[in-house]
């Protein structure tokens, strides 16, 4: 859909929710534009909630960056969406001979944790950041 703005849709939905004063609210504006959020999503079909959230956050980020051409990743990281949901994944390579460390930072808006083999989210995070040899 041309001209779709995820940020505008979320703002409109929040306005409706705040005016509803505890009543049930259907997110019809979002449902009607579901294909604009993720082309393969269909109304009435069961979809993955995490996948929907990822597409929505990506859409919000794109809405924030509309009008800016070819921003570097540092500039993209200053958007309100990145400041709320984002962070940076540091990848570090260390030379075992001279001990020199090289760091690269990749912007991210979420991380995927393997929680099946862990008893807690904290342990899953610890495993995520364990050094690899």
PyMOL commands that set and color helices and strands:
alter all, ss='L'
color gray80, all
select helices_A, chain A and resi 6-20+28-32+34-37+49-65+73-76+80-85+121-128
alter helices_A, ss='H'
color red, helices_A
select strands_A, chain A and resi 87-94+101-108
alter strands_A, ss='S'
color yellow, strands_A
deselect
rebuild
show_as cartoon
